[in-house]
């Protein structure tokens, strides 16, 4: 494991540890970011199941896919719509080891704009 991967893993574990302490039974909106795409999942940690997921690779977003903030905003709106359809109104945002900036922030803003609370 390279030094950069170790630091990322430590950051991700630190964020998730803090989330577990203040979770209060809410589901987790987890974000993964790659160079070209962004992925989001609503996860029930108690049951170990994914409730809803969305990414820039979805068929619904194929025209607006890509690794930019506009596409991330659309993924946020889509994950919020799918979560609300599954009966989820409130989540806790898990940014992983990523900074809350750029595409990660755009995804969060899109989910909030579509009515998901966190």
PyMOL commands that set and color helices and strands:
alter all, ss='L'
color gray80, all
select helices_A, chain A and resi 3-21+59-64+69-85+103-113
alter helices_A, ss='H'
color red, helices_A
select strands_A, chain A and resi 27-33+38-44+49-55+91-94
alter strands_A, ss='S'
color yellow, strands_A
deselect
rebuild
show_as cartoon
